[in-house]
């Protein structure tokens, strides 16, 4: 599916009346279906100094809470920058969602300049992600940001 169609479908879902988590889950489902080479597709929301697993498609993961600064996901938040990893086996701080994962793309979700979450995508293929993939997720992040902020606020607790 071409990026414009993905964005149009995601915008339709995110502007609809579904609860935040359900709408974000539909976006993750859409991405997983549109990009078969993306073997694990998910979102984390930032609650304080911890990334909390949100909706995802792929093998179950034990990484449901990741401190900022830990692993690729936590490092992206600590640096305030997206991260593309061409071969995760070359990293010392990699937290695998799947033993088969070979590359990873993390794109931050910002709302009003604040990091409120991230898209995390793994592939079982080395070098699976390019600048077009990062650009697509950045555009989706802008659409998902308000819902992600609300979900993060709920994940932080009272």
N, C-alpha and C positions, 0 to 999 in steps of 0.2 A: 504494500500500500504506500502511495507516495506521501511525503511529509505534509503537504497541504491538506490532504484528506484526513490524515491522522489528527492534525490540529483542528480542523473543522469539527470532526466527531468529538474530540475532547472538549472543545469549547461548548458544544451543545450539551454534553453531559454536565460540565462544571457550572453552566449557567442555569441548569434545571433545578428542580425542587428536591433532589435526593439529599439525604443527610451527608455531611462531609465525608465520613469514612466510606460510605457506599459509593459516592461520586468518585473519590480518589481510587477506590478499588476498580471501578469501571475503566478509569484511565490506564491503570496498570494492566488490566486485562487486554485493553485495546493495544497497548504497546507490545505485549507478549505475543498477541496474535499477528500483529503487523510485521514483527521482526523475529522470525523463527530461529535465527542464529543467536538471539538474546536468550540464554538459557535460564537466567534468574533475573527477574525484573521486580523491583520493589521501591518502597519509599520509607524513609525514616523521618520522624519529626523531631525537632530539637526542643527538649524540655529541660530548661536550666542548662546544665553542662553535660547532658546525656542525650544521645540519639536513641529514640524509642522506635522499634519496628512498627511500621504501619502496614498497609496492604501490600501484598506481594504475590507473585506467581513463580513457582519453582519448588525445588526440594525444600522441606522444612529446614530451618536454621536455628542453631542454638544462640545466635547473636541477636537477641531481642533488645538488648540495652548495651550501647557502646559509648564509653566515656569520650568526650572531646579529646583529641590528641592520640587516640588509640586506633590502630588499623588505618586502612585507606579512608574509610568513611569519617572517622574522627579526625584524621589529619587534614582532610579537605576543609572541615569546619574550622579547625585551629588556624589554618593558613588563609581561610576566607577565599578559597579558589577551587575550581573544578579540578579533578584529577583524572587523567587517562593513564592506565597501566597496560602496557602492551604484553607483558609476561609477568604474571603475579608470582611465579616461582622465583623471580629475582629479588623479591622483597623480603626483608626480615620481619616486618610488622604486618603481614597480610593475615586477615581473619577470613578464612574461606567459608562461604555459604555452601559450597559444594567442593568435594575433593577433585572434581573434574574441571573446575574453573581454571581458565588460563589467562583471561584478560578481564579488566574491569573499567567501568566508566562511572564516575561520581559527579553529578551536577547539582550544585547548591540551589535551593529554592529560597528566594529572598522576597520579603514583603516590606515595603517602605524602607529598604536598605538593610533590614535585619535578616539574618539567616534564620529561617523557621523550619527548615528540613532539607531533604535531598532526595534525588533519584539515585538509586544504586542499581547498576546493571552489570551482570557477569556473563561471560561467554566461555564456552569450552574450547574456543579457537584462539590461538595466539594472535594478537594484533587485530582483533575484531572491530575495534571502534576507531572512527575517524572524526574529522572536524564536522562533517554533516550530521553525524549522530549527536555530537555535543550540542550543535546549534539547534537541532530538533528538541532536545531535552530542555535547553535554555528557554525556548519559546513556550514549551509546555509548563515549565516552572513558573513563568510569569502568569499563566492562566490559573495554575493550581495554588498559587501563593496564599490568597486569602483563606481558602479552605484549609490549607496546611497549617496556617497560623492558628486557626480555631481548634484544629485537632491537636496541635502541640500544646495549646493552653489547657485542654482537657487532660492530656497525658501528664502534665506537670502536677496534677492533683490540686487539692484545696490549699 
